Amino acid sequence: MQRSAPRPSRSRTRTRLRMLACAAVPVMIVAAGCSSDSDPDSDSGKDKPAASASKEATKVAPAKFTSLPADPCKAIAAKTTADLVPKAKDKSGSAGKSSDITTRGSCSWNGLDDNGVKGSQYRWLDISFMRYDSEEGIGSGQDRAAEYYKKEVTKARATEGAKGTKATPAAGVGTEATAITYSLSKTGETFGYATVVARSENVVITLTYNGAGYAGAKSPAASDLVKGATKATKEAVAAVPAAAR
């Protein structure tokens, strides 16, 4: 009699099926992982360039100057202030108050050269510094200073009560500069004014020089005021990089 091949038991069959299922799992996982990494349209592949571009767009150029003269009154040479304001009440100047001397500062001089019946001369000199830092989302220090520079020029040109206002470029003073001249009547006299607004990278300097003659003395000529104001502004501009070294 011919014998048939023995059939595997049910337990042995179930064991083989479990082994085959376990062996197939790692293959499926590996295949799925490779498929995801190689997909050019995956979300992770799209986000990386956009994120990188966004980060680059927020970068701004660093500000050139990180500080201002510690004493703004010394930004102009003592000889220069003595020439511009001969009889200053305080020859060393009067510094303005500032909550942060690395960001802003100011100083002023004034005095009356009294010659009695021969006439007297009054002079007043004022200088202010404003420095801007570079900030992401706002702009570079240079761009921010350029905006403030324009506002200061506009402000000087729009002085209330001013007559004969003229604005001309001041060559050789910082990155850019403008000289504004005008006359202004007050205390019964006509005062001559010269304001020089200069920008040196991320720092803006505004210098105003004015004067008047009393008791029959002539007021200073606009050309003399501009010459003196420009000289003092150049010295102030030169004092900024010295403070940043």
C-alpha positions in Angstrom: 0.0 0.0 0.0 1.3 3.4 -1.0 1.7 5.8 1.9 0.9 9.6 1.6 3.4 12.2 2.7 2.8 13.3 6.3 1.0 16.6 6.7 2.5 19.3 8.8 0.8 19.9 12.1 -1.2 23.1 12.5 1.2 24.4 15.2 4.1 24.0 12.8 2.2 25.9 10.1 1.4 28.8 12.3 5.0 29.0 13.4 6.2 29.3 9.8 3.7 32.0 9.0 4.8 34.1 11.9 8.5 33.8 10.9 7.7 34.9 7.3 5.7 37.9 8.6 8.5 39.0 10.9 11.1 38.7 8.2 9.0 40.9 5.9 8.6 43.8 8.3 12.2 45.2 8.2 12.2 45.1 4.4 9.0 47.2 4.4 10.4 49.7 6.9 13.7 50.2 5.0 11.8 50.5 1.7 9.5 53.1 3.2 12.4 55.1 4.6 14.3 55.2 1.3 11.2 56.2 -0.6 10.6 59.2 1.8 14.2 60.4 1.7 14.5 60.3 -2.1 11.2 62.0 -2.7 12.0 65.4 -4.3 8.5 66.8 -3.6 8.6 66.0 0.2 7.7 68.9 2.5 11.2 68.8 4.2 12.9 69.3 0.9 10.7 72.3 0.1 11.1 74.1 3.5 14.9 74.2 3.7 15.5 76.6 0.8 12.7 78.9 1.9 13.9 79.0 5.5 17.5 79.7 4.4 16.3 82.5 2.1 14.2 84.1 4.9 17.2 84.0 7.3 19.4 85.7 4.7 16.8 88.4 4.1 16.9 89.5 7.8 20.6 90.1 7.9 21.7 93.7 8.0 25.2 95.3 7.6 26.9 95.9 10.9 27.2 99.5 12.1 30.6 101.0 11.5 30.9 103.1 14.7 30.0 101.6 18.1 30.5 104.7 20.2 30.7 108.5 20.3 33.3 110.9 21.9 33.1 110.3 25.6 33.1 114.1 26.0 31.2 115.9 23.2 32.6 119.2 24.3 36.1 118.0 23.4 35.1 116.9 19.9 35.9 120.4 18.7 39.4 121.8 19.3 39.6 124.4 22.1 41.2 126.9 19.7 38.3 126.5 17.3 35.7 127.2 19.9 37.7 130.2 21.2 37.8 131.6 17.6 34.1 131.1 17.0 32.9 132.2 20.5 35.6 134.6 21.7 34.0 135.5 25.1 32.3 132.2 26.0 30.9 132.1 29.5 32.3 128.6 29.8 35.3 128.0 27.5 35.1 124.3 28.1 31.5 124.2 26.9 28.3 123.0 28.6 27.5 119.3 27.9 23.9 118.3 27.5 22.4 115.5 29.6 22.2 112.0 28.0 21.0 108.7 29.3 23.4 106.9 26.9 26.5 108.7 25.9 27.3 106.0 23.3 24.1 106.8 21.4 23.7 110.6 21.8 25.6 113.6 23.1 25.7 117.4 22.8 27.6 120.5 23.9 27.1 124.3 23.6 29.0 127.5 24.0 27.8 131.1 24.1 29.1 134.5 25.0 29.0 138.3 24.4 32.1 140.2 23.3 31.1 143.6 24.8 32.8 146.7 23.4 30.5 149.2 24.9 29.6 152.1 22.6 31.8 150.6 19.9 29.3 147.7 19.6 29.1 144.2 20.8 29.1 140.8 19.2 27.1 137.8 20.5 27.9 134.2 19.4 26.3 130.9 20.1 27.6 127.4 19.1 25.9 124.1 19.5 26.7 120.6 18.5 24.8 117.3 18.8 25.7 113.7 18.0 23.2 110.9 17.2 24.4 107.3 16.5 22.4 104.4 15.2 23.0 100.6 15.6 22.0 98.0 13.0 18.9 96.0 14.0 17.3 93.1 12.2 13.8 93.9 11.1 14.5 97.7 11.3 17.6 98.2 9.2 21.3 99.0 9.2 22.8 101.7 11.3 23.9 103.5 8.1 20.4 103.5 6.6 18.7 104.6 9.8 21.2 107.4 10.1 20.6 108.5 6.5 16.9 108.8 7.3 17.6 110.9 10.4 20.0 113.0 8.4 17.3 113.9 5.9 14.9 114.8 8.8 17.5 117.1 10.4 18.1 118.9 7.1 14.4 119.4 6.5 14.0 120.6 10.1 16.7 123.3 9.7 15.2 124.5 6.4 11.8 124.8 8.0 12.9 126.9 10.9 9.9 129.1 11.9 10.4 132.8 11.2 13.6 132.2 9.1 14.3 134.5 6.1 16.5 134.0 3.1 17.0 130.3 3.7 19.5 128.6 1.5 20.8 125.0 1.5 24.0 123.9 -0.2 26.1 120.7 -0.1 29.0 120.9 2.3 31.8 119.1 0.4 34.4 117.1 2.2 32.4 116.7 5.4 31.7 113.1 6.4 29.7 110.7 4.1 27.3 113.5 3.2 26.6 117.0 4.6 24.4 120.0 4.0 24.9 123.6 5.1 21.8 125.7 5.7 21.9 129.5 6.2 19.2 132.0 7.1 18.5 135.1 9.2 16.1 135.3 12.2 14.9 138.3 14.1 14.7 138.1 17.9 15.4 140.4 20.9 15.2 143.3 18.5 18.2 142.2 16.5 18.8 140.2 13.3 20.7 137.0 13.9 22.6 135.2 11.2 22.5 131.4 11.3 24.5 128.6 9.8 23.6 125.0 10.4 25.6 122.1 9.1 24.1 118.6 9.2 26.6 115.9 8.5 26.4 112.1 8.3 29.5 109.9 8.9 28.2 106.3 8.2 25.9 105.6 11.1 26.5 108.8 13.0 24.7 112.2 12.4 26.2 115.5 13.6 24.1 118.6 13.7 26.1 121.9 14.4 24.5 125.3 14.6 26.4 128.5 14.8 24.7 131.9 15.0 25.5 135.5 16.0 24.4 139.1 16.0 25.8 142.6 16.4 24.6 144.9 19.2 24.8 148.7 19.7 25.3 149.4 16.0 27.7 146.6 15.3 27.1 144.6 12.2 25.9 141.0 12.3 28.3 138.4 11.0 28.1 137.6 7.3 26.5 134.3 6.3 29.7 133.2 4.5 31.8 133.7 7.7 29.2 131.7 9.7 29.3 128.8 7.2 33.1 128.8 7.1 33.3 128.6 10.9 30.5 126.0 11.2 32.0 123.8 8.5 35.5 123.9 10.1 34.0 122.9 13.5 31.9 120.1 12.0 34.9 118.6 10.2 36.7 118.4 13.6 33.6 116.7 15.1 33.4 114.2 12.3 37.0 113.3 12.7 36.5 112.8 16.5 33.9 110.0 15.9 36.2 107.3 14.4 38.8 108.1 17.0 36.3 107.3 19.7 35.5 103.9 18.1 39.0 102.6 17.8 
